[in-house]
Amino acid sequence: MSSDGSMRYITISGFGGPDVMQMATGPRPRPGPGEILVKVAAAGINRPDVAQRQGQYPPPPGASQVMGLEVAGTVVETGAAVTEFAPGDRVCGLANGGGYAEYCLLPAGQALPVPDGMDDVTAAAMPETFFTVWANLFQMAGLTEGESVLIHGGSSGIGTTAIQLARAFGATVFVTAGSEAKCEACVALGASAAINYREQDFVEVVKSLTDGRGVDVILDMVGGAYFQRNLSALAKDGCLSIIAFLSGPKADSVNLGPIMAKRLTVTGSTMRPRTEVEKRQIRDELREQVWPLLAKGAIKPVIERVFAFEDVVAAHRLMEDGSHIGKIVLSFE
């Protein structure tokens, strides 16, 4: 890292495939009020990064144009009014952008201490998925002890996090995944049943597993292609929480009758547009209720592979390939 106030970061030459990403050098950001500057040791890769690279997920106004939504490292500078962190603290956090860089700004309310004994790569694999799962599965869908949940994409970064958190808080977990190896990985993490969606109809299997009742909550990242079937798989008073549209955002010829007949709730959100106040509230709940579980090893991020910062193109190719189980992380060390 340069001592002249500059840093390396990943830029793009234009919207497109992984090859548009390239290394660049520019000035380090300076923290404003309520911000901390982190010397990045590791950064997680997420599907929103891929969407941004493709021109489908622009940063919010005022955010860095550099990709990257989660980092772990060491605080090197704090802005005005920051009292909960100081230079030298090890932190991980949810960035509004700028994570694919040697230095990244974090709003202090979106940062968390790295649990004792945890390395930076593991810490960098947590913020985006933990914030997303907590907000959508627990805050919005209201999953509680004794209920059942179906998690689509169970072997993804989101899925592996959701399985562990749902089990930790007393829910029965079912998942869908696209191969036997992925199904086995989900069961090993705590899923009661894993459904290979390439070979089985998840609606029929869920009905069989629940004696015809259906599940209380569905966490969905598939979108339009699953919408009608999700309604069928929900129990009375159930909730469908949508967090992504891997099959597209439109569902054709949908019968909305089950929503009324079963008193269903359909909700969803994206994390990036949420306000700093909202993200701080999620952060505070994670710190109080989830961080103790991480500290004692009851839950832990699943990491498929770690790439060097310079190998970001290969890392994105693996993300797009979809064969991974858990998270993909960039290491800056």
Phi and psi restraints in degrees (value plus and minus 20) as a CYANA .aco file:
   2 SER   PHI     -96.3   -56.3
   2 SER   PSI     127.1   167.1
   3 SER   PHI    -114.8   -74.8
   3 SER   PSI     -15.7    24.3
   4 ASP   PHI    -117.9   -77.9
   4 ASP   PSI      -4.9    35.1
   5 GLY   PHI      66.6   106.6
   5 GLY   PSI     -11.7    28.3
   6 SER   PHI    -123.4   -83.4
   6 SER   PSI     151.8   191.8
   7 MET   PHI    -173.1  -133.1
   7 MET   PSI     139.9   179.9
   8 ARG   PHI    -112.0   -72.0
   8 ARG   PSI     127.8   167.8
   9 TYR   PHI    -174.2  -134.2
   9 TYR   PSI     148.3   188.3
  10 ILE   PHI    -117.9   -77.9
  10 ILE   PSI     106.0   146.0
  11 THR   PHI    -137.5   -97.5
  11 THR   PSI     155.3   195.3
  12 ILE   PHI    -146.5  -106.5
  12 ILE   PSI     123.6   163.6
  13 SER   PHI    -101.3   -61.3
  13 SER   PSI     -33.8     6.2
  14 GLY   PHI     148.5   188.5
  14 GLY   PSI     149.5   189.5
  15 PHE   PHI     -92.4   -52.4
  15 PHE   PSI     120.0   160.0
  16 GLY   PHI     142.6   182.6
  16 GLY   PSI    -171.1  -131.1
  17 GLY   PHI     -96.6   -56.6
  17 GLY   PSI    -198.3  -158.3
  18 PRO   PHI     -75.3   -35.3
  18 PRO   PSI     -50.7   -10.7
  19 ASP   PHI     -87.6   -47.6
  19 ASP   PSI     -30.6     9.4
  20 VAL   PHI     -95.6   -55.6
  20 VAL   PSI     -31.9     8.1
  21 MET   PHI    -101.7   -61.7
  21 MET   PSI     120.2   160.2
  22 GLN   PHI    -173.2  -133.2
  22 GLN   PSI     138.5   178.5
  23 MET   PHI     -97.6   -57.6
  23 MET   PSI     122.6   162.6
  24 ALA   PHI    -160.9  -120.9
  24 ALA   PSI     146.4   186.4
  25 THR   PHI    -146.2  -106.2
  25 THR   PSI     117.5   157.5
  26 GLY   PHI    -178.4  -138.4
  26 GLY   PSI    -199.1  -159.1
  27 PRO   PHI     -91.7   -51.7
  27 PRO   PSI     126.4   166.4
  28 ARG   PHI     -88.5   -48.5
  28 ARG   PSI     124.5   164.5
  29 PRO   PHI     -92.5   -52.5
  29 PRO   PSI     138.9   178.9
  30 ARG   PHI    -135.2   -95.2
  30 ARG   PSI     117.4   157.4
  31 PRO   PHI     -92.1   -52.1
  31 PRO   PSI     115.2   155.2
  32 GLY   PHI    -112.2   -72.2
  32 GLY   PSI    -194.4  -154.4
  33 PRO   PHI     -75.1   -35.1
  33 PRO   PSI     111.0   151.0
  34 GLY   PHI      60.2   100.2
  34 GLY   PSI     -13.4    26.6
  35 GLU   PHI    -134.1   -94.1
  35 GLU   PSI     136.7   176.7
  36 ILE   PHI    -144.4  -104.4
  36 ILE   PSI     127.3   167.3
  37 LEU   PHI    -122.5   -82.5
  37 LEU   PSI     104.9   144.9
  38 VAL   PHI    -131.1   -91.1
  38 VAL   PSI     109.3   149.3
  39 LYS   PHI     -97.4   -57.4
  39 LYS   PSI      91.6   131.6
  40 VAL   PHI     -98.8   -58.8
  40 VAL   PSI     107.4   147.4
  41 ALA   PHI    -119.5   -79.5
  41 ALA   PSI     -50.4   -10.4
  42 ALA   PHI    -176.9  -136.9
  42 ALA   PSI     131.8   171.8
  43 ALA   PHI    -158.6  -118.6
  43 ALA   PSI     115.8   155.8
  44 GLY   PHI    -101.4   -61.4
  44 GLY   PSI     131.3   171.3
  45 ILE   PHI    -127.8   -87.8
  45 ILE   PSI     115.0   155.0
  46 ASN   PHI    -155.3  -115.3
  46 ASN   PSI     139.5   179.5
  47 ARG   PHI     -80.4   -40.4
  47 ARG   PSI     -52.6   -12.6
  48 PRO   PHI     -79.1   -39.1
  48 PRO   PSI     -49.0    -9.0
  49 ASP   PHI     -83.8   -43.8
  49 ASP   PSI     -62.9   -22.9
  50 VAL   PHI     -81.8   -41.8
  50 VAL   PSI     -65.0   -25.0
  51 ALA   PHI     -82.5   -42.5
  51 ALA   PSI     -59.5   -19.5
  52 GLN   PHI     -83.9   -43.9
  52 GLN   PSI     -63.2   -23.2
  53 ARG   PHI     -81.2   -41.2
  53 ARG   PSI     -52.0   -12.0
  54 GLN   PHI    -105.6   -65.6
  54 GLN   PSI     -22.7    17.3
  55 GLY   PHI      66.4   106.4
  55 GLY   PSI      -4.0    36.0
  56 GLN   PHI    -127.6   -87.6
  56 GLN   PSI     -21.0    19.0
  57 TYR   PHI    -167.1  -127.1
  57 TYR   PSI      54.3    94.3
  58 PRO   PHI     -88.0   -48.0
  58 PRO   PSI     128.5   168.5
  59 PRO   PHI     -83.3   -43.3
  59 PRO   PSI     131.6   171.6
  60 PRO   PHI     -89.0   -49.0
  60 PRO   PSI     140.6   180.6
  61 PRO   PHI     -74.2   -34.2
  61 PRO   PSI     112.6   152.6
  62 GLY   PHI      68.2   108.2
  62 GLY   PSI     -31.5     8.5
  63 ALA   PHI    -104.6   -64.6
  63 ALA   PSI     138.8   178.8
  64 SER   PHI     -79.7   -39.7
  64 SER   PSI     122.5   162.5
  65 GLN   PHI     -99.5   -59.5
  65 GLN   PSI     -30.8     9.2
  66 VAL   PHI     -93.8   -53.8
  66 VAL   PSI     119.9   159.9
  67 MET   PHI     -88.2   -48.2
  67 MET   PSI     146.9   186.9
  68 GLY   PHI      93.5   133.5
  68 GLY   PSI      96.7   136.7
  69 LEU   PHI    -135.1   -95.1
  69 LEU   PSI     -22.1    17.9
  70 GLU   PHI    -171.7  -131.7
  70 GLU   PSI     117.7   157.7
  71 VAL   PHI    -162.5  -122.5
  71 VAL   PSI     144.7   184.7
  72 ALA   PHI    -159.6  -119.6
  72 ALA   PSI     126.0   166.0
  73 GLY   PHI     152.3   192.3
  73 GLY   PSI    -169.3  -129.3
  74 THR   PHI    -142.0  -102.0
  74 THR   PSI     114.9   154.9
  75 VAL   PHI     -87.7   -47.7
  75 VAL   PSI     109.4   149.4
  76 VAL   PHI    -134.9   -94.9
  76 VAL   PSI     -37.4     2.6
  77 GLU   PHI    -179.7  -139.7
  77 GLU   PSI     126.0   166.0
  78 THR   PHI    -143.9  -103.9
  78 THR   PSI     127.7   167.7
  79 GLY   PHI    -106.5   -66.5
  79 GLY   PSI     157.2   197.2
  80 ALA   PHI     -80.1   -40.1
  80 ALA   PSI     125.8   165.8
  81 ALA   PHI      53.5    93.5
  81 ALA   PSI     -12.1    27.9
  82 VAL   PHI    -109.0   -69.0
  82 VAL   PSI      99.9   139.9
  83 THR   PHI    -140.2  -100.2
  83 THR   PSI     -36.9     3.1
  84 GLU   PHI    -111.1   -71.1
  84 GLU   PSI     -30.0    10.0
  85 PHE   PHI    -154.2  -114.2
  85 PHE   PSI     134.1   174.1
  86 ALA   PHI    -160.4  -120.4
  86 ALA   PSI     137.5   177.5
  87 PRO   PHI     -71.9   -31.9
  87 PRO   PSI     115.5   155.5
  88 GLY   PHI      80.7   120.7
  88 GLY   PSI     -38.1     1.9
  89 ASP   PHI     -89.5   -49.5
  89 ASP   PSI     118.3   158.3
  90 ARG   PHI    -108.0   -68.0
  90 ARG   PSI     106.3   146.3
  91 VAL   PHI    -157.4  -117.4
  91 VAL   PSI     141.0   181.0
  92 CYS   PHI    -151.0  -111.0
  92 CYS   PSI     139.2   179.2
  93 GLY   PHI    -192.7  -152.7
  93 GLY   PSI     148.9   188.9
  94 LEU   PHI    -113.6   -73.6
  94 LEU   PSI      94.4   134.4
  95 ALA   PHI    -112.1   -72.1
  95 ALA   PSI     133.1   173.1
  96 ASN   PHI    -102.5   -62.5
  96 ASN   PSI     -24.1    15.9
  97 GLY   PHI     133.9   173.9
  97 GLY   PSI     148.9   188.9
  98 GLY   PHI      70.6   110.6
  98 GLY   PSI     -10.0    30.0
  99 GLY   PHI     -93.4   -53.4
  99 GLY   PSI     -44.9    -4.9
 100 TYR   PHI    -104.4   -64.4
 100 TYR   PSI      42.7    82.7
 101 ALA   PHI    -176.8  -136.8
 101 ALA   PSI     141.7   181.7
 102 GLU   PHI     -91.7   -51.7
 102 GLU   PSI     -43.1    -3.1
 103 TYR   PHI    -154.9  -114.9
 103 TYR   PSI     120.4   160.4
 104 CYS   PHI    -160.3  -120.3
 104 CYS   PSI     118.6   158.6
 105 LEU   PHI    -104.6   -64.6
 105 LEU   PSI     116.2   156.2
 106 LEU   PHI    -146.6  -106.6
 106 LEU   PSI     112.8   152.8
 107 PRO   PHI     -80.3   -40.3
 107 PRO   PSI     113.4   153.4
 108 ALA   PHI     -77.8   -37.8
 108 ALA   PSI     -51.7   -11.7
 109 GLY   PHI     -94.1   -54.1
 109 GLY   PSI     -22.7    17.3
 110 GLN   PHI    -134.2   -94.2
 110 GLN   PSI      -8.2    31.8
 111 ALA   PHI    -129.3   -89.3
 111 ALA   PSI     130.8   170.8
 112 LEU   PHI    -156.5  -116.5
 112 LEU   PSI     128.9   168.9
 113 PRO   PHI     -87.4   -47.4
 113 PRO   PSI     123.3   163.3
 114 VAL   PHI     -91.2   -51.2
 114 VAL   PSI     106.4   146.4
 115 PRO   PHI     -76.6   -36.6
 115 PRO   PSI     125.0   165.0
 116 ASP   PHI     -74.1   -34.1
 116 ASP   PSI     114.0   154.0
 117 GLY   PHI      64.4   104.4
 117 GLY   PSI     -23.7    16.3
 118 MET   PHI    -114.2   -74.2
 118 MET   PSI     117.8   157.8
 119 ASP   PHI    -102.8   -62.8
 119 ASP   PSI     146.2   186.2
 120 ASP   PHI     -87.4   -47.4
 120 ASP   PSI     -55.3   -15.3
 121 VAL   PHI     -81.9   -41.9
 121 VAL   PSI     -65.8   -25.8
 122 THR   PHI     -83.7   -43.7
 122 THR   PSI     -62.4   -22.4
 123 ALA   PHI     -83.4   -43.4
 123 ALA   PSI     -56.4   -16.4
 124 ALA   PHI     -90.3   -50.3
 124 ALA   PSI     -37.2     2.8
 125 ALA   PHI    -104.8   -64.8
 125 ALA   PSI     -18.6    21.4
 126 MET   PHI    -121.4   -81.4
 126 MET   PSI     -66.2   -26.2
 127 PRO   PHI     -76.9   -36.9
 127 PRO   PSI     -72.7   -32.7
 128 GLU   PHI     -81.1   -41.1
 128 GLU   PSI     -67.0   -27.0
 129 THR   PHI     -93.2   -53.2
 129 THR   PSI     -58.7   -18.7
 130 PHE   PHI     -88.8   -48.8
 130 PHE   PSI     -62.5   -22.5
 131 PHE   PHI     -79.4   -39.4
 131 PHE   PSI     -66.8   -26.8
 132 THR   PHI     -85.3   -45.3
 132 THR   PSI     -67.1   -27.1
 133 VAL   PHI     -86.5   -46.5
 133 VAL   PSI     -63.6   -23.6
 134 TRP   PHI     -82.2   -42.2
 134 TRP   PSI     -65.3   -25.3
 135 ALA   PHI     -85.3   -45.3
 135 ALA   PSI     -64.6   -24.6
 136 ASN   PHI    -106.0   -66.0
 136 ASN   PSI     -57.4   -17.4
 137 LEU   PHI    -105.8   -65.8
 137 LEU   PSI     -58.4   -18.4
 138 PHE   PHI    -121.7   -81.7
 138 PHE   PSI     -71.1   -31.1
 139 GLN   PHI     -88.8   -48.8
 139 GLN   PSI     -68.5   -28.5
 140 MET   PHI    -108.7   -68.7
 140 MET   PSI     -67.0   -27.0
 141 ALA   PHI    -103.1   -63.1
 141 ALA   PSI     -36.5     3.5
 142 GLY   PHI      50.1    90.1
 142 GLY   PSI      10.4    50.4
 143 LEU   PHI     -79.7   -39.7
 143 LEU   PSI     111.3   151.3
 144 THR   PHI    -152.9  -112.9
 144 THR   PSI     148.7   188.7
 145 GLU   PHI     -74.7   -34.7
 145 GLU   PSI     115.4   155.4
 146 GLY   PHI      71.5   111.5
 146 GLY   PSI     -31.5     8.5
 147 GLU   PHI    -108.9   -68.9
 147 GLU   PSI     151.8   191.8
 148 SER   PHI    -138.7   -98.7
 148 SER   PSI     128.7   168.7
 149 VAL   PHI    -158.5  -118.5
 149 VAL   PSI     120.6   160.6
 150 LEU   PHI    -127.8   -87.8
 150 LEU   PSI     102.3   142.3
 151 ILE   PHI    -130.7   -90.7
 151 ILE   PSI      94.3   134.3
 152 HIS   PHI     -99.1   -59.1
 152 HIS   PSI     128.2   168.2
 153 GLY   PHI      45.3    85.3
 153 GLY   PSI      26.6    66.6
 154 GLY   PHI     -81.8   -41.8
 154 GLY   PSI     -43.2    -3.2
 155 SER   PHI    -112.7   -72.7
 155 SER   PSI     -20.8    19.2
 156 SER   PHI     -95.3   -55.3
 156 SER   PSI     154.7   194.7
 157 GLY   PHI     -78.7   -38.7
 157 GLY   PSI     -65.7   -25.7
 158 ILE   PHI     -82.3   -42.3
 158 ILE   PSI     -66.5   -26.5
 159 GLY   PHI     -83.1   -43.1
 159 GLY   PSI     -66.0   -26.0
 160 THR   PHI     -85.9   -45.9
 160 THR   PSI     -52.4   -12.4
 161 THR   PHI     -89.6   -49.6
 161 THR   PSI     -64.8   -24.8
 162 ALA   PHI     -84.1   -44.1
 162 ALA   PSI     -59.4   -19.4
 163 ILE   PHI     -77.8   -37.8
 163 ILE   PSI     -70.3   -30.3
 164 GLN   PHI     -86.5   -46.5
 164 GLN   PSI     -62.4   -22.4
 165 LEU   PHI     -88.6   -48.6
 165 LEU   PSI     -62.5   -22.5
 166 ALA   PHI     -81.6   -41.6
 166 ALA   PSI     -62.8   -22.8
 167 ARG   PHI     -86.1   -46.1
 167 ARG   PSI     -61.4   -21.4
 168 ALA   PHI     -81.5   -41.5
 168 ALA   PSI     -49.2    -9.2
 169 PHE   PHI    -123.1   -83.1
 169 PHE   PSI      -0.1    39.9
 170 GLY   PHI      67.9   107.9
 170 GLY   PSI      -2.8    37.2
 171 ALA   PHI    -114.9   -74.9
 171 ALA   PSI     135.9   175.9
 172 THR   PHI    -109.9   -69.9
 172 THR   PSI     110.7   150.7
 173 VAL   PHI    -135.8   -95.8
 173 VAL   PSI     108.3   148.3
 174 PHE   PHI    -138.4   -98.4
 174 PHE   PSI     129.2   169.2
 175 VAL   PHI    -158.1  -118.1
 175 VAL   PSI     141.7   181.7
 176 THR   PHI    -133.8   -93.8
 176 THR   PSI     127.8   167.8
 177 ALA   PHI    -175.2  -135.2
 177 ALA   PSI     146.4   186.4
 178 GLY   PHI    -120.6   -80.6
 178 GLY   PSI     -13.7    26.3
 179 SER   PHI    -175.6  -135.6
 179 SER   PSI     143.6   183.6
 180 GLU   PHI     -85.2   -45.2
 180 GLU   PSI     -58.2   -18.2
 181 ALA   PHI     -82.0   -42.0
 181 ALA   PSI     -61.9   -21.9
 182 LYS   PHI     -87.4   -47.4
 182 LYS   PSI     -59.6   -19.6
 183 CYS   PHI     -81.8   -41.8
 183 CYS   PSI     -63.4   -23.4
 184 GLU   PHI     -82.9   -42.9
 184 GLU   PSI     -58.8   -18.8
 185 ALA   PHI     -83.8   -43.8
 185 ALA   PSI     -58.8   -18.8
 186 CYS   PHI     -87.1   -47.1
 186 CYS   PSI     -60.7   -20.7
 187 VAL   PHI     -84.9   -44.9
 187 VAL   PSI     -58.8   -18.8
 188 ALA   PHI     -83.0   -43.0
 188 ALA   PSI     -47.8    -7.8
 189 LEU   PHI    -102.6   -62.6
 189 LEU   PSI     -33.0     7.0
 190 GLY   PHI     109.3   149.3
 190 GLY   PSI     -19.9    20.1
 191 ALA   PHI     -87.9   -47.9
 191 ALA   PSI     116.9   156.9
 192 SER   PHI     -93.8   -53.8
 192 SER   PSI     -48.5    -8.5
 193 ALA   PHI    -174.7  -134.7
 193 ALA   PSI     123.2   163.2
 194 ALA   PHI    -143.4  -103.4
 194 ALA   PSI     108.7   148.7
 195 ILE   PHI    -127.3   -87.3
 195 ILE   PSI     100.1   140.1
 196 ASN   PHI     -97.4   -57.4
 196 ASN   PSI      84.0   124.0
 197 TYR   PHI     -88.1   -48.1
 197 TYR   PSI     -34.7     5.3
 198 ARG   PHI     -97.8   -57.8
 198 ARG   PSI     -39.0     1.0
 199 GLU   PHI    -141.2  -101.2
 199 GLU   PSI     -37.4     2.6
 200 GLN   PHI    -150.6  -110.6
 200 GLN   PSI     133.7   173.7
 201 ASP   PHI    -107.8   -67.8
 201 ASP   PSI      92.4   132.4
 202 PHE   PHI     -84.0   -44.0
 202 PHE   PSI     -47.9    -7.9
 203 VAL   PHI     -85.6   -45.6
 203 VAL   PSI     -67.1   -27.1
 204 GLU   PHI     -82.9   -42.9
 204 GLU   PSI     -62.6   -22.6
 205 VAL   PHI     -85.5   -45.5
 205 VAL   PSI     -63.9   -23.9
 206 VAL   PHI     -81.6   -41.6
 206 VAL   PSI     -63.3   -23.3
 207 LYS   PHI     -81.3   -41.3
 207 LYS   PSI     -60.7   -20.7
 208 SER   PHI     -84.5   -44.5
 208 SER   PSI     -61.7   -21.7
 209 LEU   PHI     -90.3   -50.3
 209 LEU   PSI     -42.8    -2.8
 210 THR   PHI    -133.3   -93.3
 210 THR   PSI      -0.5    39.5
 211 ASP   PHI      35.6    75.6
 211 ASP   PSI      17.8    57.8
 212 GLY   PHI      66.5   106.5
 212 GLY   PSI     -25.1    14.9
 213 ARG   PHI     -96.5   -56.5
 213 ARG   PSI     -59.9   -19.9
 214 GLY   PHI      74.1   114.1
 214 GLY   PSI     157.5   197.5
 215 VAL   PHI    -120.9   -80.9
 215 VAL   PSI     138.7   178.7
 216 ASP   PHI     -97.9   -57.9
 216 ASP   PSI     -54.5   -14.5
 217 VAL   PHI    -159.4  -119.4
 217 VAL   PSI     123.0   163.0
 218 ILE   PHI    -144.7  -104.7
 218 ILE   PSI     108.6   148.6
 219 LEU   PHI    -122.9   -82.9
 219 LEU   PSI      94.4   134.4
 220 ASP   PHI    -140.7  -100.7
 220 ASP   PSI     113.1   153.1
 221 MET   PHI    -141.1  -101.1
 221 MET   PSI     -12.3    27.7
 222 VAL   PHI    -108.4   -68.4
 222 VAL   PSI     -65.9   -25.9
 223 GLY   PHI      76.1   116.1
 223 GLY   PSI    -156.0  -116.0
 224 GLY   PHI     -72.3   -32.3
 224 GLY   PSI     -64.1   -24.1
 225 ALA   PHI     -83.9   -43.9
 225 ALA   PSI     -43.8    -3.8
 226 TYR   PHI    -123.7   -83.7
 226 TYR   PSI     -23.8    16.2
 227 PHE   PHI     -78.4   -38.4
 227 PHE   PSI     -73.0   -33.0
 228 GLN   PHI     -83.2   -43.2
 228 GLN   PSI     -61.8   -21.8
 229 ARG   PHI     -87.6   -47.6
 229 ARG   PSI     -54.5   -14.5
 230 ASN   PHI     -82.1   -42.1
 230 ASN   PSI     -62.7   -22.7
 231 LEU   PHI     -79.2   -39.2
 231 LEU   PSI     -58.4   -18.4
 232 SER   PHI     -88.3   -48.3
 232 SER   PSI     -51.8   -11.8
 233 ALA   PHI    -104.1   -64.1
 233 ALA   PSI     -29.1    10.9
 234 LEU   PHI    -104.3   -64.3
 234 LEU   PSI     126.3   166.3
 235 ALA   PHI    -100.0   -60.0
 235 ALA   PSI     150.2   190.2
 236 LYS   PHI     -77.5   -37.5
 236 LYS   PSI     120.3   160.3
 237 ASP   PHI      44.2    84.2
 237 ASP   PSI       0.3    40.3
 238 GLY   PHI     -98.7   -58.7
 238 GLY   PSI     149.6   189.6
 239 CYS   PHI    -152.7  -112.7
 239 CYS   PSI     110.7   150.7
 240 LEU   PHI    -121.8   -81.8
 240 LEU   PSI      99.8   139.8
 241 SER   PHI    -131.7   -91.7
 241 SER   PSI      97.1   137.1
 242 ILE   PHI    -124.2   -84.2
 242 ILE   PSI     106.4   146.4
 243 ILE   PHI    -141.1  -101.1
 243 ILE   PSI     -27.4    12.6
 244 ALA   PHI    -183.4  -143.4
 244 ALA   PSI     148.8   188.8
 245 PHE   PHI    -150.7  -110.7
 245 PHE   PSI      43.6    83.6
 246 LEU   PHI     -83.6   -43.6
 246 LEU   PSI     -44.2    -4.2
 247 SER   PHI    -121.6   -81.6
 247 SER   PSI     -14.3    25.7
 248 GLY   PHI      86.0   126.0
 248 GLY   PSI     137.1   177.1
 249 PRO   PHI    -108.4   -68.4
 249 PRO   PSI     -20.7    19.3
 250 LYS   PHI    -130.7   -90.7
 250 LYS   PSI     119.8   159.8
 251 ALA   PHI    -141.7  -101.7
 251 ALA   PSI     100.0   140.0
 252 ASP   PHI    -108.8   -68.8
 252 ASP   PSI     125.6   165.6
 253 SER   PHI      31.4    71.4
 253 SER   PSI      30.2    70.2
 254 VAL   PHI    -103.6   -63.6
 254 VAL   PSI     115.7   155.7
 255 ASN   PHI    -112.1   -72.1
 255 ASN   PSI      90.0   130.0
 256 LEU   PHI    -101.8   -61.8
 256 LEU   PSI     -22.0    18.0
 257 GLY   PHI     -72.8   -32.8
 257 GLY   PSI     -63.0   -23.0
 258 PRO   PHI     -79.9   -39.9
 258 PRO   PSI     -48.4    -8.4
 259 ILE   PHI     -82.0   -42.0
 259 ILE   PSI     -62.2   -22.2
 260 MET   PHI     -97.7   -57.7
 260 MET   PSI     -63.5   -23.5
 261 ALA   PHI     -85.2   -45.2
 261 ALA   PSI     -54.6   -14.6
 262 LYS   PHI    -127.6   -87.6
 262 LYS   PSI     -12.4    27.6
 263 ARG   PHI      33.8    73.8
 263 ARG   PSI      29.8    69.8
 264 LEU   PHI    -103.2   -63.2
 264 LEU   PSI     133.5   173.5
 265 THR   PHI    -133.7   -93.7
 265 THR   PSI     112.8   152.8
 266 VAL   PHI    -136.8   -96.8
 266 VAL   PSI     102.1   142.1
 267 THR   PHI    -158.6  -118.6
 267 THR   PSI     158.9   198.9
 268 GLY   PHI     152.0   192.0
 268 GLY   PSI     146.6   186.6
 269 SER   PHI    -186.4  -146.4
 269 SER   PSI     143.6   183.6
 270 THR   PHI    -136.4   -96.4
 270 THR   PSI     131.5   171.5
 271 MET   PHI    -101.2   -61.2
 271 MET   PSI     -60.5   -20.5
 272 ARG   PHI     -78.6   -38.6
 272 ARG   PSI     -61.6   -21.6
 273 PRO   PHI     -95.9   -55.9
 273 PRO   PSI     -27.6    12.4
 274 ARG   PHI     -82.6   -42.6
 274 ARG   PSI     130.9   170.9
 275 THR   PHI     -94.0   -54.0
 275 THR   PSI     143.0   183.0
 276 GLU   PHI     -83.0   -43.0
 276 GLU   PSI     -52.6   -12.6
 277 VAL   PHI     -83.6   -43.6
 277 VAL   PSI     -64.5   -24.5
 278 GLU   PHI     -84.6   -44.6
 278 GLU   PSI     -63.1   -23.1
 279 LYS   PHI     -87.3   -47.3
 279 LYS   PSI     -55.6   -15.6
 280 ARG   PHI     -83.1   -43.1
 280 ARG   PSI     -59.7   -19.7
 281 GLN   PHI     -82.8   -42.8
 281 GLN   PSI     -62.3   -22.3
 282 ILE   PHI     -82.2   -42.2
 282 ILE   PSI     -65.3   -25.3
 283 ARG   PHI     -77.5   -37.5
 283 ARG   PSI     -64.8   -24.8
 284 ASP   PHI     -83.3   -43.3
 284 ASP   PSI     -60.4   -20.4
 285 GLU   PHI     -89.0   -49.0
 285 GLU   PSI     -58.4   -18.4
 286 LEU   PHI     -81.1   -41.1
 286 LEU   PSI     -65.2   -25.2
 287 ARG   PHI     -82.4   -42.4
 287 ARG   PSI     -58.2   -18.2
 288 GLU   PHI     -98.3   -58.3
 288 GLU   PSI     -61.6   -21.6
 289 GLN   PHI    -125.6   -85.6
 289 GLN   PSI     -46.4    -6.4
 290 VAL   PHI    -127.1   -87.1
 290 VAL   PSI     -58.0   -18.0
 291 TRP   PHI     -79.1   -39.1
 291 TRP   PSI     -55.6   -15.6
 292 PRO   PHI     -81.7   -41.7
 292 PRO   PSI     -53.1   -13.1
 293 LEU   PHI     -87.9   -47.9
 293 LEU   PSI     -57.5   -17.5
 294 LEU   PHI     -88.3   -48.3
 294 LEU   PSI     -60.0   -20.0
 295 ALA   PHI     -82.9   -42.9
 295 ALA   PSI     -53.1   -13.1
 296 LYS   PHI    -118.4   -78.4
 296 LYS   PSI     -13.4    26.6
 297 GLY   PHI      58.5    98.5
 297 GLY   PSI      -5.7    34.3
 298 ALA   PHI     -89.4   -49.4
 298 ALA   PSI     -49.9    -9.9
 299 ILE   PHI    -155.3  -115.3
 299 ILE   PSI     135.2   175.2
 300 LYS   PHI    -179.2  -139.2
 300 LYS   PSI     117.5   157.5
 301 PRO   PHI     -78.8   -38.8
 301 PRO   PSI     124.4   164.4
 302 VAL   PHI    -115.2   -75.2
 302 VAL   PSI     104.6   144.6
 303 ILE   PHI    -137.7   -97.7
 303 ILE   PSI     102.0   142.0
 304 GLU   PHI     -95.3   -55.3
 304 GLU   PSI     -69.5   -29.5
 305 ARG   PHI    -180.1  -140.1
 305 ARG   PSI     128.4   168.4
 306 VAL   PHI    -133.5   -93.5
 306 VAL   PSI     108.5   148.5
 307 PHE   PHI    -131.8   -91.8
 307 PHE   PSI     128.6   168.6
 308 ALA   PHI     -86.7   -46.7
 308 ALA   PSI     130.6   170.6
 309 PHE   PHI     -67.0   -27.0
 309 PHE   PSI     -62.1   -22.1
 310 GLU   PHI     -90.4   -50.4
 310 GLU   PSI     -35.1     4.9
 311 ASP   PHI    -120.7   -80.7
 311 ASP   PSI      10.8    50.8
 312 VAL   PHI     -82.1   -42.1
 312 VAL   PSI     -51.4   -11.4
 313 VAL   PHI     -82.3   -42.3
 313 VAL   PSI     -66.6   -26.6
 314 ALA   PHI     -84.2   -44.2
 314 ALA   PSI     -56.6   -16.6
 315 ALA   PHI     -82.8   -42.8
 315 ALA   PSI     -62.5   -22.5
 316 HIS   PHI     -88.3   -48.3
 316 HIS   PSI     -54.3   -14.3
 317 ARG   PHI     -82.6   -42.6
 317 ARG   PSI     -60.6   -20.6
 318 LEU   PHI     -84.9   -44.9
 318 LEU   PSI     -61.5   -21.5
 319 MET   PHI     -78.8   -38.8
 319 MET   PSI     -64.8   -24.8
 320 GLU   PHI     -91.2   -51.2
 320 GLU   PSI     -49.9    -9.9
 321 ASP   PHI     -83.2   -43.2
 321 ASP   PSI     -55.4   -15.4
 322 GLY   PHI      59.3    99.3
 322 GLY   PSI     -11.2    28.8
 323 SER   PHI    -106.5   -66.5
 323 SER   PSI     -26.5    13.5
 324 HIS   PHI     -96.7   -56.7
 324 HIS   PSI     138.3   178.3
 325 ILE   PHI    -140.6  -100.6
 325 ILE   PSI      94.9   134.9
 326 GLY   PHI      70.2   110.2
 326 GLY   PSI    -166.1  -126.1
 327 LYS   PHI    -118.4   -78.4
 327 LYS   PSI     136.1   176.1
 328 ILE   PHI    -137.3   -97.3
 328 ILE   PSI     111.6   151.6
 329 VAL   PHI    -150.6  -110.6
 329 VAL   PSI     123.4   163.4
 330 LEU   PHI    -116.0   -76.0
 330 LEU   PSI     114.7   154.7
 331 SER   PHI    -128.7   -88.7
 331 SER   PSI     114.9   154.9
 332 PHE   PHI    -121.5   -81.5
 332 PHE   PSI     -14.1    25.9
